[in-house]
Amino acid sequence: MTVLVTGATGFIGGHLAQRLVAEGERVRCLVRATSDTSLLDQLDVELVVGDLTDAASLAGVADGCEAVVHCGALVSDWATTAEIAAINVTGTHNLLAAASATARFVHVSTTDVHRGRNWYARTKRAAEAEVRRSPNAVILRPATVYGPRSTEVIGEIARAIRAGNMVLVDRGRAIAGLCYVDNLVDAALLALRHDAAPGQDFDITDGLDVTWRRLTDDLAAGLGAAHVRWSLPYGVANALGFALEHSYRLLRRTTGLTTRPLLSRQAVYVLGRDQDFANAKARALLGWEPRVGYAAGLEATLAWLSEAPSAAPRRAG
């Protein structure tokens, strides 16, 4: 079948596009005119230019496609709610309208919708509400996705560890909710192909009890760096994240600053709350199993990190 993939220039979408091509599917990738398509240029995929926030630019992008996997989203520590909603909510609405004739629409959401109260979680909940209007839709909610090219999470953590300024929350006791990227791609392929998937939503994690302390210790050991020394109580970290976000937003408007805040409420939430969501539904209905274990996933991630990871923008599309 022909599958339209959004967010294919990003971490999850890029891995998905590679797998679809490897399995012989025809892949069409929606990209912005300014997107870095260097990875996709190496694959046998069709590129179509459009912008999720511009409904007119999406006309015809899904023509001839049997399915869509929507990985495109904006995750930002300092963008306004309106900026994030324009992509995560309005963008999803626009894409659904453009892909109304497709037989399957797989939407990559997040487990943050269960408990998160911040701007990002709110926009992802609203996006899910849009998706549920389609009877052919499937919602996947991964927790903390890691693996090679995870510049937004693992890459940032590794840089902070190497620089000696990584900060844990509540001594890193929270369950990280890890999901290796290939395991998530397996779930996405099942969501595309399984007869029981339409109309369902699935939490996708590897079911590990790995804490943030263990993960950062293992990363530090693999990188030959010192273990993380700094930790803040959740309340203190959250207040600091709030202050940094607003300060950085002001600096962005007045000075054009492009670096990210050192700490944000989103980061504090992820680092400070257990992400031990159950994956039983995906196992029971889809027959999904996390085939890549923690040791193998960590080894592959460290191998990638040893190759000098680069920073990447947080909007994939």
C-alpha positions in Angstrom: 0.0 0.0 0.0 1.0 3.7 -0.2 1.4 5.3 3.2 1.6 9.0 3.8 3.9 9.8 6.7 4.1 13.2 8.5 7.0 14.1 10.7 9.3 11.9 8.6 12.2 14.3 9.0 12.0 13.7 12.8 13.0 10.9 15.1 10.0 8.6 15.1 8.7 9.4 11.6 12.2 8.9 10.1 12.5 5.4 11.6 9.0 4.5 10.5 9.7 5.7 6.9 12.8 3.6 6.8 11.0 0.5 8.0 8.1 0.9 5.6 10.5 1.2 2.7 12.4 -1.9 3.9 9.2 -3.9 4.0 8.3 -2.9 0.4 5.6 -0.3 1.1 5.3 2.8 -1.0 6.0 5.8 1.2 5.0 9.4 0.6 6.4 12.0 3.1 4.9 15.3 3.9 7.7 17.9 4.4 7.9 21.6 4.8 9.8 23.6 2.2 12.5 24.3 4.9 12.8 20.7 6.2 16.1 18.9 6.3 15.4 15.9 4.1 18.9 14.5 4.0 17.8 11.2 5.6 14.8 10.9 3.3 16.9 11.6 0.3 18.6 8.3 0.9 15.4 6.4 0.8 13.1 5.4 -2.0 10.3 7.8 -0.9 8.2 10.4 -2.5 8.4 13.9 -1.0 5.4 16.3 -1.1 5.7 19.8 0.2 3.1 21.2 2.6 2.5 22.7 6.0 0.1 21.2 8.6 -1.0 24.7 9.6 -1.9 25.6 6.0 -5.0 23.6 4.9 -4.7 24.7 1.3 -1.1 23.3 1.0 -2.4 19.9 2.0 -4.8 19.6 -0.9 -4.2 16.3 -2.7 -1.3 15.1 -0.4 -3.1 11.9 0.5 -4.5 11.2 -3.0 -3.8 7.5 -3.9 -2.8 6.7 -0.3 -4.4 3.8 1.6 -3.1 5.0 5.0 -1.6 7.8 6.9 0.7 7.8 9.9 0.7 11.2 11.6 4.0 11.7 13.5 4.3 15.5 12.9 4.0 17.6 16.1 5.5 20.5 18.0 7.1 19.9 21.3 8.6 23.0 22.8 9.7 24.3 26.1 8.9 27.9 25.4 6.4 28.2 22.5 3.0 29.6 23.4 0.0 27.5 23.7 -1.4 29.1 20.5 1.8 28.2 18.6 1.7 24.6 19.7 -2.0 24.2 19.2 -1.7 25.6 15.6 0.4 22.5 14.7 -0.8 19.8 17.1 -4.5 20.5 17.0 -5.3 22.6 13.9 -2.6 20.7 11.9 -4.2 17.4 12.9 -7.6 18.7 11.9 -6.3 19.9 8.5 -4.6 16.6 7.8 -7.7 14.5 8.7 -9.7 16.6 6.2 -7.0 16.1 3.5 -6.9 12.3 4.2 -10.6 11.7 4.7 -10.6 9.1 1.9 -7.9 6.9 3.4 -8.7 3.5 4.9 -6.5 3.9 8.0 -5.3 6.9 10.0 -2.7 6.2 12.7 -2.1 9.1 15.0 1.0 9.2 17.3 0.0 10.9 20.5 1.6 10.6 24.0 0.9 9.1 27.4 1.1 12.7 28.7 -2.6 13.0 27.8 -3.4 10.8 30.9 -2.0 13.1 33.5 -0.3 16.1 32.1 -1.9 19.5 32.7 0.6 21.6 30.7 0.2 23.2 27.3 1.6 20.2 25.4 -0.6 17.6 27.0 -3.7 19.8 26.5 -3.0 20.2 22.8 -2.4 16.4 22.4 -5.7 15.7 24.1 -7.4 18.1 21.7 -5.7 16.5 18.8 -7.0 13.1 19.9 -10.5 14.4 20.1 -10.2 15.4 16.4 -8.8 12.0 15.5 -11.7 10.1 17.2 -14.1 11.6 14.8 -12.7 9.2 12.1 -13.9 5.6 12.4 -10.7 4.4 10.7 -8.4 6.1 13.2 -5.9 4.4 15.6 -4.2 6.3 18.4 -0.8 5.2 19.7 0.4 6.8 22.9 4.2 6.2 23.5 5.8 7.3 26.7 9.6 8.1 26.6 10.8 6.9 23.1 14.6 6.4 22.9 17.1 5.1 20.5 19.4 6.3 17.7 18.6 9.8 16.5 16.7 10.7 19.6 18.1 14.2 19.6 15.2 15.8 21.5 15.4 13.5 24.6 18.5 11.2 24.7 20.7 13.6 22.8 19.9 16.5 25.1 20.4 14.3 28.2 23.7 13.0 26.9 25.0 16.6 26.2 24.0 17.6 29.7 25.7 14.6 31.2 28.9 15.3 29.3 28.8 19.0 30.3 28.1 18.1 34.0 24.9 20.1 34.2 22.2 17.4 34.0 19.6 17.8 36.8 17.4 15.0 38.0 14.1 15.4 39.8 13.5 13.8 43.2 16.8 11.9 42.8 15.7 10.3 39.6 13.4 7.8 41.3 10.5 8.0 38.7 10.0 5.3 36.2 11.1 6.6 32.8 8.5 4.7 30.7 11.0 3.8 28.1 10.0 2.6 24.6 12.7 1.7 22.1 11.9 3.3 18.8 11.9 0.1 16.8 9.3 -1.3 19.3 7.1 1.7 18.6 7.5 1.3 14.9 6.4 -2.4 15.3 3.2 -1.1 17.0 2.7 1.5 14.2 2.9 -1.2 11.6 0.4 -3.4 13.5 -1.9 -0.3 13.8 -1.7 0.1 10.0 -2.4 -3.6 9.2 -4.4 -5.2 12.0 -8.1 -5.6 11.6 -8.7 -5.0 15.3 -6.9 -1.6 15.4 -9.4 0.9 14.0 -11.3 2.9 16.7 -8.8 1.9 19.4 -6.1 3.6 21.4 -3.0 2.0 22.8 -0.4 3.0 25.3 3.0 1.9 24.0 5.9 1.3 26.5 8.4 -1.5 26.9 7.0 -2.2 30.4 10.4 -1.7 32.0 11.0 -0.6 35.6 14.0 1.5 34.6 14.2 4.8 36.5 15.7 8.0 35.3 18.6 7.5 37.8 19.4 4.1 36.2 19.1 5.4 32.7 21.3 8.4 33.3 23.8 6.3 35.2 23.9 3.8 32.3 24.3 6.6 29.8 27.1 8.2 31.8 28.9 4.9 32.1 28.6 4.3 28.3 29.8 7.8 27.6 32.7 7.7 30.0 31.3 10.6 32.0 30.6 11.2 35.6 27.2 10.1 37.0 24.6 12.9 37.5 25.2 14.6 40.8 22.4 17.2 40.9 18.8 16.8 41.9 15.9 19.1 42.8 12.7 18.4 44.6 9.7 18.3 42.2 8.1 21.5 43.5 11.4 23.4 43.3 12.2 22.1 39.9 8.7 23.0 38.6 8.8 26.5 39.9 12.3 27.0 38.3 11.1 25.6 35.0 8.1 28.0 35.0 10.4 31.0 35.6 12.9 29.9 33.0 10.2 29.3 30.4 8.8 32.8 30.8 12.2 34.4 30.9 13.3 32.6 27.7 10.1 33.5 25.9 10.7 37.2 26.7 14.3 36.9 25.5 13.2 35.1 22.3 10.9 38.0 21.5 13.3 40.7 22.3 16.7 39.3 21.3 15.9 36.4 18.9 17.5 33.9 21.3 17.4 30.4 19.8 18.8 28.2 22.6 16.5 26.2 24.8 15.8 26.8 28.5 17.8 24.5 30.8 14.7 23.3 32.6 11.0 23.5 31.8 7.8 22.3 33.4 7.4 19.7 30.6 10.8 18.3 31.4 10.1 18.3 35.1 6.9 16.4 34.5 8.6 13.8 32.4 11.5 13.4 34.8 9.5 13.6 38.0 6.3 11.4 37.5 6.2 7.7 37.0 5.6 6.8 33.4 4.7 3.2 34.1 1.7 2.9 31.8 0.4 -0.5 30.9 0.9 -2.0 27.5 -1.5 -4.9 28.0 -4.1 -3.7 25.5 -1.6 -3.6 22.6 -0.3 -7.0 23.5 -3.9 -8.5 23.7 -5.5 -6.9 20.7 -2.6 -6.4 18.3 -0.3 -9.2 19.4 2.5 -6.6 19.9 5.5 -7.4 22.0 8.6 -5.2 22.7 11.1 -7.3 20.8 14.1 -5.1 21.5 15.1 -5.2 25.2 16.8 -2.5 27.3 20.3 -3.8 27.0 20.2 -4.0 23.2 18.4 -0.6 23.0 20.9 1.1 25.2 23.8 -0.4 23.3 22.4 0.9 20.0 21.7 4.3 21.5 25.2 4.6 22.9 26.7 3.6 19.5 24.8 6.5 17.9 25.8 8.9 20.7 29.5 8.0 20.1 29.1 9.4 16.5 28.7 13.1 17.7 25.0 13.7 17.8 23.7 17.0 16.6 20.9 19.2 17.9 17.6 19.2 16.0 14.5 21.4 15.9 11.6 20.0 17.9 9.0 20.3 15.1 9.1 17.3 12.9 7.4 17.6 9.5 
